[in-house]
Amino acid sequence: MKLCAVYYSRSGSTKRIAESFADSIGAKLFKLEDEKPGKSMFTALLGLGSLLKEPLPDVGGFEFVVLLTPIFAWHPSPQMNKFVNKADLKGKSVFLVGVGAGETNEKALKRFSAKAEKAGANVVGTKNFKGLQMKQDLKEVESNLIESGKQLAGIIERLVQ
Ligand SMILES: Cc1cc2nc3c(=O)[nH]c(=O)nc-3n(C[C@H](O)[C@H](O)[C@H](O)COP(=O)(O)O)c2cc1C
């Protein structure tokens, strides 16, 4: 099955998980980029303005898509929401990953699932991974993030078989 992953990351933890996942499983990896990277967190959280650099990743040729996003204020990032609204996910198997400071992010993952399903995706699973805590440095948790990416690869391998 043709597999790809799309991620957004602000402070780098989701990026580390996504890269470790893609390396482990051999998936094509796309990143979502802010059109204006200097934007404040406040503006980004409210989803104001044109958030993403165009063209957006084209997932048209893939049957299985893994989406990875940080959780901000109990929601998937506005950047990922925007991608889900615009991308053609119809009929694709989609696995959703939230990365947050918390152990679980049930509400955020429910919201994420609802959005993806509304876009026509067949949501085959969700998973929350621990990212960065407040004031934590990426280096402190880097090995955990790489491990999370490998764990995700194991989960996805079983699903695509
Ligand atoms: C403004 C703000 C709001 C956040 N809200 C949540 C939240 O609701 N739940 C959670 O688990 N983590 C929350 N976090 C923590 C981030 O999701 C966490 O640091 C994540 O690893 C960031 O991903 P990134 O390094 O890929 O940008 C928040 C962080 C910020 C800066």
The ligand as an ORCA input file, in Angstrom:
! r2SCAN-3c Opt
* xyz 0 1
  C       0.089     27.634     23.384
  C       0.282     26.175     23.635
  C      -0.814     25.378     23.935
  C      -0.656     23.988     24.198
  N      -1.754     23.215     24.488
  C      -1.586     21.885     24.743
  C      -2.714     21.032     25.030
  O      -3.877     21.443     25.020
  N      -2.480     19.720     25.301
  C      -1.199     19.198     25.297
  O      -1.041     17.994     25.567
  N      -0.123     19.972     25.021
  C      -0.285     21.296     24.728
  N       0.807     22.069     24.426
  C       2.155     21.453     24.348
  C       2.563     21.102     22.910
  O       1.563     20.354     22.266
  C       3.836     20.267     22.956
  O       4.888     21.048     23.472
  C       4.232     19.691     21.603
  O       5.264     18.752     21.816
  C       4.684     20.781     20.615
  O       4.951     20.168     19.355
  P       6.109     20.727     18.389
  O       7.414     20.674     19.180
  O       6.125     19.764     17.241
  O       5.758     22.108     17.975
  C       0.655     23.432     24.148
  C       1.759     24.245     23.821
  C       1.584     25.588     23.556
  C       2.797     26.429     23.203
*
